[in-house]
Amino acid sequence: MYPTLGDLVKSLTGIDLSFLYVFQMFGLMMAIAFLSAAYILFKELARKEREGLLQPIIRSIIVGNSATPVELITNAIMGFIIGFKVIGIFFNLSIFTANPQSFVFSIQGSWIGGIIIAAFFSYSKYYEKKKQQLPEPKTESIQLYPSQLVSEIVVYAAIFGLLGAKIFDNLENPSFFLEHPIDAMISFSGLTWYGGLILAAGAIIYYCIKNKIPVIHMADAMGPTLILGYAVGRIGCQLAGDGDWGINNTAPKPTVLSFLPDWMWAYKFPHNVINEGVEIPNCIGRHCYELPVAVYPTPFYEVLMCLFIFGVLWFLRKQITTAGLLFSIYLILNGIERFSIEQIRVNSQYHFFGISPTQAEIIALLMIGIGIIGVYWSKKRVRNHQP
């Protein structure tokens, strides 16, 4: 496993670059996942704009005002956080390198650096607004297409998605949350995808309604966007070994799969980022554990399945002209994928009415059901000749 970028580079090239160990593999792949999703969303929204399905929105802005106290304070706070941590890292590099996540969420840092950068950020905003100030501020209207708002949409999705992922993970593992509430909230090793999807979806729907963007066309654009982002994120899970693996797999590899590497069938996730399992003999470093029994590498399987689903949706996006149908297909395919992988994946179970489903199985079935209803509803709209 490669808990950091430095581990991956060293494994591939034999070169040991100490500064790369700062970059956590899971966090890096999450960033790439958001960037990949943003690109696909931009391409889809731009295509829908060319087809006349999405129209520009009008925003009113006031120009020529001086900087407000809220703007100055907001910039000062942002500057302080950046200065406090970034300059703090410079003076505490060894502590930061040993455990970047712990340092970032601690009260360690440079107070002087924070104050200096806070003052700089606040003055920069004041100076910028001063140069643009007019004797009489005026209101101007600007025209923006949805594709120009992708950065805003991604920020909304990222904030609410990560929040939802942590909330649902703690609901799935309440005992750990009650024992270690702070660790449970700040750790990035436990993130529930569907929790993030639900809260992010709510945030994006609100954003669309607020900005008068048709939700149904945004949903269709989000189908291939979400599944690709999920696939890239699962690459991070596989590379880092963050605990999202399967159940024990002691069965011999089938002969028909003999041409595949052994790790694709059963894997012990050595050097996993969460230090799960037993110690690896003669290993030196922070990540010297592997699972005692090989398990199904379910993140790898999900990467393959989700890339296949992305390919299907990407092909269908121009073939389907019924609004809402593509997103409904996404819900069905993603629900089937996740329900299937749950059969060999380690996860907490709920117990009621004599059954023991996982949280993901419940949500996956709901997605399939909503997707089927969505297909019926989309077709019915076309038959009724609704716009």
Secondary structure, 3 states (H helix, E strand, C coil): CCCEHHHHHHHHHCCCCHHHHHCEHHHHHHHHHHHHHHHHHHHHHHHHHHCCCCCCEEEEEEECCCCCHHHHHHHHHHHHHHHHHHHHHHHCHHHHHHCHHHHHCCCCCCHHHHHHHHHHHHHHHHHHHHHHCCCCCEEEEEEECHHHHHHHHHHHHHHHHHHHHHHHHHHHCHHHHHHCHHHHHHCCCCCCHHHHHHHHHHHHHHHHHHCCCCHHHHHHHHHHHHHHHHHHHHHHHHHHCCCCCECECCCCCCHHHCCCCHHHCCECCCCCCCCCCEECCCCCCCCCEECCCCECCHHHHHHHHHHHHHHHHHHHCCCCCCCCHHHHHHHHHHHHHHHHHHHHECCCECCECCECCEHHHHHHHHHHHHHHHHHHHHHHHHHCCCC
